[in-house]
């Protein structure tokens, strides 16, 4: 019994470490466009996001139930060692993509880790494949598309509503709207993503016999998960904030407002029905949709392609790492210890590598040469979408006739 209690404690700590990495990995979801347009300073933005992440953690437990009693069958012989191995795979993938500045899905890293570890240790009987398809895979494909289309339509609508108005005057209102919509995304992120860690800890407590199957997360689990993700959010994932704010497209205040509003709507609706979707994919899709929605904007499809590739690789990559960790952890106490030591060493190595070219609040809005590609032409996808659904004439005239002023205003807002 003491061994099980100690092991469950290790799983809980590891789950909170994952929650912490989820926080700083996904800060960009809520605040990247707000920071890039200058609506809020970097430090103020991440502090506001952290507080609202914590508040959001208390709004629902539907996603937590999907994790604790949905994708993994706790009655199939899943043990705490399996959950520990799954968390290790998710944490390492989170850190690798953070190092590369890629906004991949922390949620799918967690799902991939749990699925991979369960398949190795228990077999197919431990995985609820129908729920994975319905509540993970289908939302993974549909959510960024829906969010992107919503942001595209919202962007065109905002420019149409502002036709004939001085861009300098309207930008002030849109920046205020960005702050409000960023707050909503942060609240939605806490509601969706913090629950995933709650679900994992609850699953560990169930498999260890501490609480009954199908139990809701205890209050101490909700509080600890909310605090962990809030702390990670406050520290800020500056590398990924730079990619989402500057690397995909040049965001202006109307686009930022449209992108964040669309993303928040999709995330909150999905959380209400228990879909454990990726807030990263939703917000990235919204940014791309907002980029296509403004005439003259160039969506950097090379960066977007790297992001999509990371999305595709997340589930299998985290699953492979977790599967290897599960094989080792199944060997007993020494195996669990070896997995922990190797994981700590890998995390330390990734952190050391990140210090070679640090990114923080002082240089987050500096455009990285490799990601910016300022001379990249309008791609085939952008050109095709703009030809099918051209923006309103007034918005186009503002963009074309006042390009130098608009560019200088955008530059000044991000300084």
C-alpha positions in Angstrom: 0.0 0.0 0.0 2.8 2.4 0.8 4.4 1.7 -2.6 1.1 2.4 -4.4 0.7 5.6 -2.4 4.2 6.8 -3.2 3.7 5.9 -6.9 0.5 7.8 -7.0 2.2 10.8 -5.5 4.9 10.6 -8.2 2.1 10.5 -10.9 0.4 13.5 -9.3 3.6 15.6 -9.3 4.4 14.6 -12.9 0.8 15.5 -13.9 1.2 19.0 -12.4 4.6 19.3 -14.2 2.8 18.6 -17.4 0.1 21.1 -16.5 2.8 23.7 -15.9 4.4 23.0 -19.4 0.9 23.2 -20.8 0.5 26.7 -19.3 3.7 28.2 -20.8 3.3 26.2 -24.0 -0.2 27.5 -24.6 0.1 31.1 -23.4 0.4 32.1 -27.0 -3.2 30.9 -27.7 -4.7 33.8 -25.7 -2.0 36.5 -25.8 0.1 36.2 -29.0 -2.0 38.6 -31.1 -2.6 40.9 -28.2 1.1 41.3 -27.6 2.0 41.5 -31.3 -0.4 44.4 -31.9 0.7 46.2 -28.7 -2.8 46.1 -27.2 -1.1 44.9 -24.0 2.4 44.8 -22.8 3.9 41.3 -22.6 4.1 41.1 -18.8 0.7 42.5 -18.2 -0.8 40.2 -20.9 0.6 36.9 -19.4 -0.4 38.0 -15.9 -4.0 38.6 -16.9 -4.0 35.3 -18.8 -2.7 33.4 -15.8 -5.4 34.8 -13.5 -8.2 33.9 -15.9 -6.7 30.4 -16.5 -7.1 29.8 -12.8 -10.6 31.1 -12.8 -11.5 29.0 -15.8 -10.4 25.8 -14.1 -13.4 26.0 -11.8 -16.1 26.5 -14.4 -16.6 22.8 -15.6 -15.4 19.2 -15.2 -16.9 17.8 -18.4 -13.5 17.5 -20.2 -11.9 16.0 -17.0 -14.5 13.3 -17.2 -13.6 12.6 -20.8 -10.0 12.0 -19.7 -10.6 10.0 -16.5 -13.4 7.8 -17.8 -13.3 8.3 -21.6 -10.3 7.6 -23.8 -8.7 5.1 -21.3 -10.6 2.2 -19.7 -9.6 2.3 -16.0 -11.1 -1.2 -15.5 -8.8 -2.8 -18.1 -5.8 -3.1 -15.8 -4.3 0.4 -16.3 -1.9 1.1 -13.4 -0.3 4.3 -12.1 3.0 3.3 -13.9 1.2 3.5 -17.2 -0.1 7.0 -16.5 3.3 8.1 -15.4 4.9 6.9 -18.6 2.2 8.7 -20.7 2.9 11.9 -18.9 6.6 11.7 -19.5 5.9 11.3 -23.3 3.6 14.4 -23.2 6.1 16.5 -21.3 9.0 15.8 -23.5 7.0 16.5 -26.7 5.8 19.8 -25.2 9.4 20.9 -24.4 10.7 19.9 -27.8 8.1 21.8 -29.7 8.5 24.8 -27.3 12.2 24.7 -28.1 11.4 24.8 -31.9 8.8 27.6 -31.3 6.1 25.4 -32.8 2.5 25.8 -31.4 1.7 22.1 -31.3 -1.0 20.6 -29.2 -0.3 19.9 -25.5 -3.7 18.2 -25.4 -2.8 15.7 -28.2 0.6 15.2 -26.6 -1.2 14.1 -23.5 -3.6 11.9 -25.4 -0.8 10.3 -27.5 1.2 9.6 -24.3 -1.7 8.0 -22.5 -2.7 5.9 -25.5 0.9 4.8 -26.3 1.6 3.8 -22.8 -1.7 2.0 -22.4 -1.2 0.1 -25.7 2.2 -1.2 -24.6 1.3 -2.1 -21.1 -2.4 -3.3 -21.4 -3.1 -3.7 -25.1 -6.1 -2.5 -27.2 -8.5 -3.5 -24.4 -7.3 -0.5 -22.4 -8.2 2.1 -25.0 -11.8 3.2 -25.9 -11.2 3.7 -29.6 -14.8 4.9 -30.3 -14.4 7.8 -27.8 -11.0 8.7 -29.2 -12.5 9.0 -32.7 -15.6 11.0 -31.5 -14.1 13.2 -28.8 -10.4 13.6 -29.9 -9.8 12.9 -33.6 -12.9 14.5 -35.2 -12.6 17.7 -33.1 -8.9 17.8 -34.0 -9.7 18.0 -37.7 -12.9 20.1 -37.5 -12.1 22.6 -34.8 -9.2 24.5 -36.5 -11.2 24.6 -39.8 -14.3 25.9 -38.1 -12.3 28.5 -36.1 -10.4 29.5 -39.3 -13.5 30.0 -41.3 -15.2 31.9 -38.4 -12.1 34.2 -38.1 -12.0 34.8 -41.9 -15.7 35.8 -41.9 -15.3 37.9 -38.8 -12.3 39.7 -40.2 -14.0 40.6 -43.4 -17.1 41.8 -41.4 -15.0 44.0 -39.1 -13.3 45.7 -42.1 -16.7 46.2 -43.8 -18.2 47.7 -40.6 -15.3 50.1 -40.3 -15.3 51.2 -43.9 -14.9 54.9 -44.3 -13.5 55.3 -40.8 -10.0 56.5 -40.0 -8.0 53.4 -39.3 -6.2 55.2 -36.4 -9.5 55.8 -34.7 -10.9 52.3 -35.2 -7.7 50.6 -34.1 -8.1 52.0 -30.6 -11.5 50.3 -30.3 -10.3 47.1 -31.7 -7.4 47.0 -29.3 -9.9 47.3 -26.4 -11.8 44.5 -28.0 -8.7 42.4 -28.3 -8.1 42.7 -24.5 -11.7 41.5 -23.9 -11.5 38.7 -26.4 -8.0 37.6 -25.1 -9.5 37.5 -21.6 -12.2 35.2 -22.9 -9.7 32.9 -24.6 -7.7 32.7 -21.4 -10.9 31.8 -19.5 -11.7 29.2 -22.1 -8.2 27.8 -22.0 -8.4 27.3 -18.3 -11.8 25.7 -18.7 -10.6 23.2 -21.3 -6.9 22.5 -20.7 -6.6 22.6 -16.9 -9.4 20.0 -16.8 -7.1 17.5 -18.8 -4.7 17.4 -15.9 -7.6 17.1 -13.5 -8.7 14.1 -15.5 -5.3 12.5 -15.4 -4.9 12.9 -11.6 -8.4 11.6 -11.1 -7.6 8.6 -13.3 -4.5 7.9 -11.2 -6.5 8.1 -8.0 -9.1 5.6 -9.5 -6.5 3.1 -10.7 -4.8 3.3 -7.3 -8.1 2.6 -5.6 -8.1 5.9 -3.7 -11.5 7.0 -5.1 -14.3 5.2 -6.8 -14.6 4.8 -10.5 -16.6 7.6 -12.4 -15.8 10.0 -9.6 -15.6 13.8 -10.2 -12.2 15.4 -9.6 -11.8 16.3 -5.8 -11.6 20.0 -5.0 -7.9 19.8 -4.2 -7.2 18.3 -7.6 -9.1 21.2 -9.3 -7.2 23.8 -7.2 -3.8 22.3 -7.8 -4.3 21.9 -11.5 -5.6 25.5 -11.8 -2.6 26.8 -9.9 -0.1 24.8 -12.0 -1.4 25.9 -15.4 -1.7 29.5 -14.1 1.9 29.6 -13.0 3.1 28.2 -16.3 1.0 30.8 -18.2 2.5 33.6 -16.1 6.1 32.6 -17.0 5.1 32.9 -20.7 6.0 30.7 -23.6 7.7 33.5 -25.4 9.1 31.4 -28.3 5.6 30.2 -29.3 4.1 33.7 -28.7 6.6 35.0 -31.3 5.6 32.4 -33.8 1.9 32.9 -33.5 2.1 36.7 -33.2 4.6 37.3 -36.0 5.5 34.1 -37.8 2.2 33.2 -39.4 0.9 36.6 -40.6 1.2 40.2 -39.8 -1.7 40.7 -37.4 -3.5 44.1 -37.2 -5.9 45.0 -34.4 -9.2 44.1 -36.3 -7.7 40.7 -37.2 -6.6 40.0 -33.7 -10.0 40.8 -32.3 -11.7 38.6 -34.9 -9.3 35.7 -34.4 -9.6 35.7 -30.6 -13.3 36.0 -30.6 -13.8 33.1 -33.0 -11.3 30.9 -31.1 -12.9 31.6 -27.7 -16.4 30.7 -29.1 -15.2 27.4 -30.4 -13.3 26.5 -27.3 -16.1 27.3 -24.8 -18.7 25.5 -26.9 -16.5 22.4 -27.1 -15.7 22.5 -23.3 -19.4 22.6 -22.6 -20.1 19.3 -24.5 -16.9 17.6 -23.2 -14.8 17.7 -26.4 -11.1 17.7 -25.3 -9.9 19.7 -28.3 -6.6 21.4 -28.8 -6.8 25.1 -28.0 -3.5 25.5 -29.9 -5.0 24.2 -33.1 -8.1 26.3 -32.7 -6.2 29.5 -32.1 -3.7 28.8 -34.8 -6.5 28.2 -37.3 -8.1 31.4 -36.2 -4.9 33.4 -36.8 -4.5 31.8 -40.3 -8.2 32.6 -41.1 -7.7 36.2 -40.0 -4.7 36.5 -42.2 -6.6 35.3 -45.2 -9.4 37.6 -44.4 -7.5 40.8 -44.8 -6.5 41.9 -48.3 -2.8 42.5 -48.7 -1.9 40.2 -45.8 0.5 37.4 -46.5 -0.1 34.1 -44.7 3.3 32.4 -44.4 2.2 29.0 -45.4 5.8 27.6 -44.9 5.4 28.3 -41.2 1.8 27.1 -41.2 3.0 23.9 -42.9 5.6 23.3 -40.1 2.8 23.7 -37.6 0.5 21.3 -39.3 3.3 18.7 -39.6 3.9 19.1 -35.8 0.2 18.6 -35.2 0.2 15.3 -37.3 3.3 14.0 -35.5 2.2 14.9 -32.0 0.0 11.9 -31.2 2.3 9.2 -32.6 5.5 10.9 -31.4 4.3 11.3 -27.8 2.9 7.8 -28.0 6.2 6.3 -29.0 8.1 8.0 -26.3 5.4 7.0 -23.7 5.4 3.4 -25.0 9.2 3.2 -24.5 8.8 4.7 -21.0 6.0 2.2 -20.2 8.2 -0.8 -21.2 10.8 0.4 -18.8 8.4 1.4 -16.0 6.8 -2.1 -16.2 10.1 -3.6 -14.9 9.4 -2.5 -11.4 10.7 0.2 -9.0 14.1 0.5 -10.8 12.3 0.9 -14.1 10.1 3.8 -12.8 13.3 5.4 -11.3 15.1 5.0 -14.6 12.3 6.7 -16.5 12.2 9.6 -14.0 16.0 10.1 -14.2 16.0 10.0 -18.0 13.1 12.4 -18.2 14.8 14.9 -15.9 18.0 14.7 -17.9 16.2 15.2 -21.2 14.3 18.2 -19.8 17.5 19.7 -18.6 19.1 19.2 -22.0 16.3 20.9 -23.8 16.4 23.9 -21.3 20.2 24.2 -21.8 19.6 24.3 -25.6 17.0 27.0 -25.3 19.5 29.3 -23.5 21.6 29.6 -26.7 19.1 31.9 -28.3 16.8 33.0 -25.5 13.4 34.6 -26.2 11.7 36.6 -23.4 9.4 39.6 -23.0 12.1 42.0 -24.1 12.4 40.5 -27.6 9.2 38.6 -28.2 8.1 41.0 -30.9 11.4 40.9 -32.8 10.8 39.1 -36.0 12.9 35.9 -36.3 14.7 35.8 -39.7 13.9 32.2 -40.3 10.2 32.5 -39.4 9.5 36.0 -40.8 10.2 35.5 -44.5 9.2 39.1 -45.3 9.6 38.6 -49.1 7.4 35.5 -49.2 4.8 36.0 -52.0 1.1 35.5 -51.7 0.6 31.7 -51.8 -1.7 29.8 -54.0 -4.1 29.1 -51.1 -4.3 32.8 -50.1 -4.7 34.0 -53.7 -7.5 31.4 -54.4 -9.4 32.4 -51.3 -9.1 36.1 -52.0 -10.4 35.6 -55.6 -13.4 33.7 -54.4 -14.3 36.0 -51.5 -12.7 39.4 -52.1 -12.7 41.9 -49.2 -14.9 45.0 -49.3 -13.8 47.8 -51.5 -13.4 50.3 -48.8 -11.1 48.0 -46.8 -9.0 47.3 -49.9 -8.7 51.0 -50.6 -7.6 51.7 -47.0 -5.0 48.9 -47.2 -3.7 49.9 -50.6 -3.8 53.7 -50.5 -2.5 54.0 -46.9 0.0 51.2 -46.8 3.0 53.3 -45.6 0.9 54.9 -42.8 -0.7 51.5 -41.8 2.7 49.8 -41.8 4.3 52.5 -39.7 1.3 52.4 -37.3 1.6 48.6 -37.0 5.3 48.9 -36.4 4.8 51.6 -33.7 2.2 49.5 -31.9 4.6 46.5 -31.5 7.5 48.5 -30.2 
